[in-house]
Structure formats: structure tokens, C-alpha cells
Amino acid sequence: RSISANGIILFISNEKHTNHVALYILDGRVCLSYGNGNARLVIQSSSSILDDEWHTIKAEREGASAILFVDGEQVAEDHVDETEIVRLEAPI
């Protein structure tokens, strides 16, 4: 249950901060961002989750595509151009 319009849910980065995965709330909307030094993808839900209810958030990434779910419903999807596929390297 979110009580703030902005906040970080998850942020993972390598030591150089060139690769990252982030799940956060911006203006009440759920956002997913991932990227490296060459490309970055950001997707966000179209509606706010600031409704005093608990929500389940799920993010999926496969290859160049990312999908965001809120309460089991797909709320956003996008992909980067195949020439800019974001390859994140371990340990993230």
C-alpha cells in the first residue's frame, strides 16, 4: 500500500552504476526502468495506485521487451530496438 506519490521499490546496480534495474513509483504510477551505458527502457502504468489499497506489482523482462503488471493486469509493455538490446551483466 503506497502512502507516497513517489518512492523506490527496488533498485539494483553494478558497482560502476552502468547497469541498473529499478522499480519505483512516480506521481502515483508504477514505473520499471532498466538499462546499461548504451540503452535504457522506461515503462509506466497509466493510472495511479494511490487509492489506500494494497497492490501486487510484477515486472518481466525478456530480451529487448519489458512488461509491467499491477494486480495481475498488464499495465505497460515496451521494447528497445533490437540493435540496442540492453544486456545486463551479472551480478545484477
C-alpha positions as CSV (number, residue, x, y, z in Angstrom):
1,R,0.0,0.0,0.0
2,S,1.6,3.2,-1.1
3,I,1.3,6.3,1.1
4,S,3.5,8.4,-1.0
5,A,3.3,9.6,-4.6
6,N,7.0,9.0,-5.2
7,G,9.3,6.3,-4.0
8,I,11.8,3.5,-4.8
9,I,10.5,-0.1,-4.5
10,L,13.7,-1.8,-5.9
11,F,17.0,-0.5,-7.3
12,I,19.8,-2.8,-8.3
13,S,23.0,-1.6,-10.0
14,N,26.5,-2.8,-10.7
15,E,29.5,-1.1,-8.9
16,K,30.1,1.3,-11.8
17,H,26.3,2.2,-12.0
18,T,26.3,1.5,-15.7
19,N,23.8,-1.4,-15.5
20,H,20.6,-1.0,-13.5
21,V,17.1,-2.3,-12.8
22,A,14.7,-0.1,-11.0
23,L,11.0,-0.4,-9.9
24,Y,9.6,2.8,-8.4
25,I,6.5,5.0,-8.0
26,L,6.5,8.4,-9.8
27,D,3.4,10.6,-9.4
28,G,1.5,7.6,-8.1
29,R,2.2,5.5,-11.2
30,V,4.3,2.3,-11.1
31,C,7.5,2.5,-13.3
32,L,10.1,0.0,-14.4
33,S,13.4,1.1,-15.8
34,Y,16.4,-1.0,-16.9
35,G,19.5,-0.2,-18.9
36,N,23.2,-0.1,-19.4
37,G,25.5,2.6,-20.7
38,N,24.2,2.2,-24.3
39,A,20.4,1.9,-23.9
40,R,17.6,2.4,-21.4
41,L,14.0,1.4,-21.3
42,V,11.3,3.0,-19.0
43,I,7.7,1.9,-18.9
44,Q,5.0,3.1,-16.5
45,S,1.4,2.3,-15.6
46,S,-1.3,4.7,-16.9
47,S,-3.2,5.0,-13.7
48,S,-2.2,5.8,-10.1
49,I,-2.1,3.2,-7.3
50,L,-2.7,5.9,-4.6
51,D,-6.1,4.5,-3.5
52,D,-5.4,3.3,0.0
53,E,-5.4,-0.3,-1.1
54,W,-2.7,-3.0,-1.2
55,H,-1.4,-3.8,-4.7
56,T,0.7,-6.6,-6.3
57,I,3.4,-5.5,-8.7
58,K,5.1,-7.8,-11.2
59,A,7.8,-6.9,-13.7
60,E,9.0,-9.1,-16.5
61,R,11.9,-8.7,-18.9
62,E,12.8,-11.0,-21.8
63,G,15.4,-9.9,-24.3
64,A,14.5,-6.4,-25.5
65,S,11.0,-6.4,-24.1
66,A,9.6,-5.4,-20.7
67,I,6.1,-5.9,-19.2
68,L,4.6,-4.4,-16.1
69,F,1.6,-5.9,-14.2
70,V,-0.4,-4.3,-11.4
71,D,-2.8,-6.7,-9.5
72,G,-2.4,-9.3,-12.3
73,E,-3.3,-6.9,-15.1
74,Q,-0.8,-5.9,-17.7
75,V,-0.5,-2.1,-17.5
76,A,2.5,-1.4,-19.7
77,E,4.8,-3.0,-22.3
78,D,7.6,-1.8,-24.5
79,H,10.8,-2.8,-26.0
80,V,14.1,-1.3,-27.2
81,D,15.3,-1.6,-30.8
82,E,17.0,-4.9,-31.4
83,T,20.2,-3.0,-32.2
84,E,20.1,-1.6,-28.7
85,I,19.2,-4.7,-26.7
86,V,20.0,-4.0,-23.1
87,R,22.3,-6.7,-21.9
88,L,22.7,-6.6,-18.2
89,E,25.6,-8.4,-16.8
90,A,26.0,-10.3,-13.5
91,P,25.8,-9.7,-10.7
92,I,22.6,-7.8,-11.3
